[in-house]
Amino acid sequence: MWRHIWPARRWFILELFIMANLAFLALDVYLAHAINHFREPAEWLPVIFSVAAPVSLGWEHYRRRASEGQSRPVGLAIGWGAIVLGILGMIFHLGSQFFEHYTLHSLVYAAPFAAPLAYTGLGFLLLLNRMVPDESIEWSQWVLLMGLGGFVGVFVLALADHAQNGFFYAVEWVPVVASAYALGFLMMAFFRPATPAFLNACLWVLALQALIGMAGVLLHLRVTLDGASQDWLQKVIEGPPLMAPLLFPNLALLSGLGILDWRGKLASRVAGAETQIS
């Protein structure tokens, strides 16, 4: 059943992935900025965008359906808006502390500077989904490249966030090593001639990333519940970011979709070539 649905609706399924991620970021950003009680009014901007963008995309799909193809103005505008928002958010997170001192200490202890780039990644993903024909092999490769870029961000986030407490627990090195491992495999898949066997190996690596991410959620939750505060909401706000480890299964899903689609198209190409020869 999946083999019939995916080729016909792959670009729409990726669109749903983007919409779900944008909506999820609303909660994630709200919890992150609630730590300082939204001291700067600009901190509300990503929350508003994360609520408005998936609603607008959903309305566009409902009104225009698939009859007008992938290139539709609302999606393109949201894509570019997400890119700009992510870049501005990164600059805002770095703030004057890093730009004044340019030290590793000021970089690590600033607000997580790579986190807003999630918007930039989703913006680029939305643009490629609207501008690259989904039946082409380039579409699959672009999806994989976006997943690869996401793991670069996860590696930086895991390294910088856990460096704040000096990697007090040895297990905090696991997401750093795991994301670096995923990066190595995905880079080889993208920059070297792909074979079905190696793409299958990449899928196993991505499955491991998903498991590590779910384990990370449980560990973050355990630390949060062990906090001194009696207010559970305050524990969630002040404790380790519960949503952060979910980046691993999220990016594993995105990269896996790209690899599965790429592998299917390679198989179709081989089958077509064999048919012509025979």
Order of alpha helices (4+ residues) and beta strands (2+ residues): alpha-alpha-alpha-alpha-alpha-alpha-alpha-alpha-alpha-alpha
